[in-house]
Amino acid sequence: MGDATLPVLPQRIGHAARDLLKAASEVEFKLAVAESCTGGLLAAVLTDVEGYGHVFDRGFVTYSEDAKCELLGVDRALIERCGAVSRDVALAMARCAPWRRICRPPAASCQSTH
């Protein structure tokens, strides 16, 4: 990890990030993250590990409900039913993030889980 996050986060976080990036690299897997309350911290930790820039593809910081719907395609009804800070919404965000490329994802992949 670089000097920027080491003073702020426990070393175990840096080690876990390196282990994840190494494992993803070994199987040529790209990572995408969707964050809300963490405000981009996960993306910052993952991009702070030297030598693994080829593994991290993109990150979405979707703090507002509108951002979750507009950028990730999370179903607004799911947010209204479960709350923006809920397990179900977090899972929907995680399912949607890897699909957000130039074209839209398959409709079923980013809709309500219920």
C-alpha positions as CSV (number, residue, x, y, z in Angstrom):
1,M,0.0,0.0,0.0
2,G,1.1,3.5,-0.6
3,D,1.7,6.1,2.1
4,A,-1.7,7.8,1.6
5,T,-3.8,5.1,3.3
6,L,-1.4,3.3,5.6
7,P,-1.6,5.9,8.4
8,V,-5.4,5.9,8.2
9,L,-6.3,2.2,7.9
10,P,-5.1,-0.9,9.7
11,Q,-2.4,-2.8,7.9
12,R,-4.7,-5.8,7.6
13,I,-6.9,-3.9,5.2
14,G,-3.9,-3.3,2.9
15,H,-2.9,-6.9,3.1
16,A,-6.5,-8.1,2.3
17,A,-6.6,-5.7,-0.7
18,R,-3.3,-7.1,-2.0
19,D,-4.4,-10.7,-1.5
20,L,-7.7,-9.9,-3.4
21,L,-5.9,-8.2,-6.2
22,K,-3.3,-11.0,-6.5
23,A,-6.0,-13.7,-6.6
24,A,-8.0,-11.7,-9.2
25,S,-4.8,-11.2,-11.3
26,E,-3.9,-14.9,-11.2
27,V,-7.2,-15.7,-12.9
28,E,-7.2,-12.6,-15.1
29,F,-10.3,-11.2,-13.4
30,K,-11.2,-7.5,-13.5
31,L,-12.7,-5.8,-10.4
32,A,-15.5,-3.3,-10.3
33,V,-16.9,-1.8,-7.1
34,A,-20.1,0.0,-6.3
35,E,-19.9,2.1,-3.1
36,S,-22.3,4.3,-1.1
37,C,-21.5,5.1,2.5
38,T,-17.8,4.3,2.1
39,G,-17.6,7.2,-0.3
40,G,-14.9,5.7,-2.6
41,L,-12.7,4.3,0.2
42,L,-12.8,0.7,-1.2
43,A,-11.7,2.0,-4.7
44,A,-9.0,4.1,-3.1
45,V,-7.6,1.1,-1.1
46,L,-7.7,-1.2,-4.2
47,T,-6.0,1.4,-6.4
48,D,-3.3,2.1,-3.8
49,V,-1.7,-1.3,-4.2
50,E,1.2,-1.1,-6.5
51,G,1.5,-3.5,-9.4
52,Y,-2.2,-4.4,-9.8
53,G,-3.5,-1.5,-11.8
54,H,-4.5,-3.9,-14.6
55,V,-7.0,-5.7,-12.2
56,F,-9.1,-2.7,-11.2
57,D,-11.6,-1.7,-13.9
58,R,-13.8,0.9,-12.4
59,G,-15.6,2.2,-9.3
60,F,-19.0,3.8,-8.7
61,V,-19.6,6.1,-5.7
62,T,-23.4,6.3,-5.6
63,Y,-24.2,8.1,-2.4
64,S,-27.6,9.4,-3.3
65,E,-30.7,7.3,-4.2
66,D,-30.8,9.0,-7.6
67,A,-27.2,8.0,-8.3
68,K,-27.9,4.3,-7.4
69,C,-30.8,4.3,-9.8
70,E,-29.3,6.4,-12.6
71,L,-25.7,5.0,-12.6
72,L,-26.3,1.5,-11.4
73,G,-29.8,0.8,-12.5
74,V,-31.0,-0.1,-9.0
75,D,-34.8,-0.4,-9.0
76,R,-36.2,2.6,-7.1
77,A,-39.0,0.4,-5.7
78,L,-36.3,-1.7,-4.0
79,I,-34.8,1.4,-2.4
80,E,-38.2,2.5,-1.2
81,R,-39.1,-0.9,0.1
82,C,-35.8,-1.8,1.8
83,G,-34.0,1.5,2.3
84,A,-31.0,2.9,0.5
85,V,-28.6,1.6,3.2
86,S,-29.8,-2.0,3.2
87,R,-28.4,-5.4,2.4
88,D,-30.8,-5.9,-0.6
89,V,-29.8,-2.5,-2.1
90,A,-26.1,-3.3,-1.6
91,L,-26.5,-6.6,-3.4
92,A,-28.3,-4.9,-6.3
93,M,-25.5,-2.4,-6.5
94,A,-22.9,-5.2,-6.6
95,R,-24.8,-7.0,-9.3
96,C,-25.1,-3.9,-11.5
97,A,-21.6,-2.4,-11.3
98,P,-19.8,-4.9,-13.5
99,W,-22.4,-4.6,-16.2
100,R,-22.3,-0.8,-16.5
101,R,-20.4,-0.3,-19.6
102,I,-21.2,1.6,-22.8
103,C,-24.4,-0.5,-23.4
104,R,-27.1,-1.1,-20.9
105,P,-27.1,-4.3,-18.8
106,P,-29.7,-7.1,-19.3
107,A,-32.8,-5.8,-17.7
108,A,-33.2,-8.6,-15.2
109,S,-29.6,-8.3,-13.8
110,C,-30.1,-5.0,-12.1
111,Q,-33.7,-5.1,-10.9
112,S,-35.2,-5.9,-7.6
113,T,-34.1,-9.0,-5.8
114,H,-37.6,-9.7,-4.5
